[in-house]
């Protein structure tokens, strides 16, 4: 049986340790190129997509509920 204690107390430490491991294994330039593969580069049009859909304007009843009327 293989038993290894993993210290996964928080996500920030895991991220830091992972980036350090990548940097040590690949070097700075290759680490950046590796990480860029997961960046979608800001594809899409957030502003246009944000307003797509039905009933974007609140109804009178919704406005009254927001203000406790």
N, C-alpha and C positions, 0 to 999 in steps of 0.2 A: 504494500500500500504506500502510495506517495502522499505525503502530507506536507503542505506548505502553508505557512501562516501568511495571509494576505492582510496588509494594513490598508483597508479601504474606508477610512474614517470619513473622508470628505472628498467631494468631486474635484475641488481645486487642487488637492495634493495629487490625485490621480492624473489630472491634466498636466500638472507641472512635471511629474515623474515621467509621463509618456513623452512629453516634448523633449525632455532631457535625453531619454533613451533614443529617440529618433535622431536628435542632434549628434549624439555620440556614435550612432551606427552609420548615419548617412552624411553627416556634415551639414553645415548651415544651408548652403545653396540647395542641396538635394532635399533637405527637410522642407524648405519653403516650396519647392516644386511639387513635392509629395502632397503637402497640405492644400496647394492650389487646385489639385484634382477634385477636391470636395467642395469647392466654392462654385456656386452657380453663376457667379459674375453679375448678379443683379438682373437676371432675366425676367422678362415680363414688364408690365406697366402697372405698378402698384396703384397709382392714382386712378387710372381707369377701372381697374378691377375692384377697387375699394367701393366704388359707387354702383357696381353692377348688382342687380337683384330687384326684388319687388318691395314695395312699401318702405322706402328709405326715409320718407318724411314721417315724423311721429304724428299720430292722430291727436285730436283735441283731448280725448280721454287720457292718452298717455302723458301729454303735457300737464294736464291737471294733476295726475298722480305724482308726477315728478316734483311738483310744487306744493303738494298736499292740499289741493283745492277740492 
